[in-house]
């Protein structure tokens, strides 16, 4: 949680929290090597179902796990890494 200029915690909405969390995750992923990010993305995409979605341990693809996969691929910024080849 962020603090304002006098050190008091600022009120954070769910949208603000998710945006800040995503920013921190992207920052952290940027510290990973390009090769590692590409390997992780390839592994993740290998689990994509024929319907384009992602499933959990059992059952068909669902929005919950597809959302995690999409956020992870976005966080790894693999398309940017591939463009640097």
C-alpha positions in Angstrom: 0.0 0.0 0.0 1.3 3.4 -0.9 1.7 6.3 1.5 1.0 10.0 0.9 3.6 12.8 1.5 3.1 12.7 5.2 3.4 9.0 5.5 -0.2 8.1 6.1 -1.5 5.1 4.2 -3.7 6.2 1.2 -7.0 4.6 0.5 -6.7 2.2 -2.3 -9.6 0.9 -4.5 -9.5 -2.7 -5.9 -8.7 -1.3 -9.3 -5.8 0.8 -7.9 -4.5 -2.2 -6.0 -4.5 -4.5 -9.1 -2.8 -1.8 -11.2 -0.1 -1.3 -8.6 0.3 -5.1 -8.2 0.6 -5.6 -11.9 3.2 -2.9 -12.1 5.3 -4.5 -9.4 5.0 -7.9 -11.1 6.1 -6.5 -14.4 9.0 -4.7 -12.7 10.1 -8.0 -11.1 9.7 -10.0 -14.3 11.8 -7.5 -16.1 14.7 -8.6 -13.9 14.5 -12.1 -15.3 16.6 -13.0 -18.3 15.0 -12.9 -21.7 15.7 -16.6 -22.2 14.0 -17.5 -18.9 10.9 -15.4 -19.8 10.7 -17.1 -23.2 11.0 -20.5 -21.7 8.3 -19.8 -19.2 6.0 -18.4 -21.8 6.5 -21.4 -24.1 5.7 -23.7 -21.2 2.6 -21.8 -20.3 1.3 -21.6 -23.9 1.9 -25.4 -24.3 -1.0 -25.8 -21.9 -3.4 -23.8 -23.9 -6.5 -25.8 -24.9 -7.9 -26.4 -28.3 -10.6 -23.8 -27.5 -7.9 -21.2 -26.8 -8.4 -21.2 -23.1 -6.6 -22.7 -20.1 -7.8 -25.2 -17.6 -6.9 -26.0 -14.0 -5.8 -29.4 -12.9 -9.0 -31.0 -14.0 -11.8 -30.2 -16.4 -12.2 -27.9 -19.4 -10.8 -24.5 -20.0 -12.4 -21.8 -17.8 -12.2 -18.0 -17.4 -10.5 -18.2 -14.0 -7.3 -20.0 -15.2 -7.4 -18.3 -18.7 -7.2 -15.0 -16.9 -4.2 -16.1 -14.9 -2.5 -17.3 -18.1 -3.2 -14.1 -19.9 -1.9 -11.9 -17.1 1.2 -14.1 -16.8 2.0 -13.8 -20.5 1.5 -10.1 -20.3 3.7 -9.8 -17.2 6.5 -11.7 -18.9 6.3 -9.3 -21.9 7.5 -12.1 -24.1 6.5 -10.4 -27.4 8.9 -7.5 -26.5 11.6 -10.0 -25.7 11.1 -11.8 -29.1 11.3 -8.5 -30.9 14.8 -8.0 -29.4 16.1 -11.2 -31.1 
